[in-house]
Amino acid sequence: MPRYEFRCRACGDTFLVNRPMSESGDPAACPQGHDDTVKLLNTIGLAGGAAVSVNQPASGGGGGACCGGGCCG
């Protein structure tokens, strides 16, 4: 079951909530009983392969920003 991290705006406490993905956007009360909480962004999935492939040079060498299909002159 996915875990979602929340932060309480009233007391500043950070806590985890285990719930199904279908309930990911539902509000969560903090362990101290405050209702003013916000779901934090999970950055684990954002550091995937896209960032790595953007920084790699184009294959074929010397192509620079060209697509490599012979369309650049």
C-alpha positions, 0 to 999 in steps of 0.5 A: 500500500502506498505511503503519503507524507503530510505536514501539519500547518498548525504544529509543523509535524510531518507524518506518513499515511498508508492508504490506497492510491484511490484515496491519495488526495483525501485530507489527513488529520495530524497525529496531534488532531489538527486538520490543517495539513498538506500532502508533500510531494514525493521526489523519489519518482521524479529523479528517474531516467528522464533527467539522466538522458537529457544530460547525455550527448546525442548518439552518433557524435557531433550531432549536437542538438540534431535528431540524427536523421540527416535533416540538419546540415 
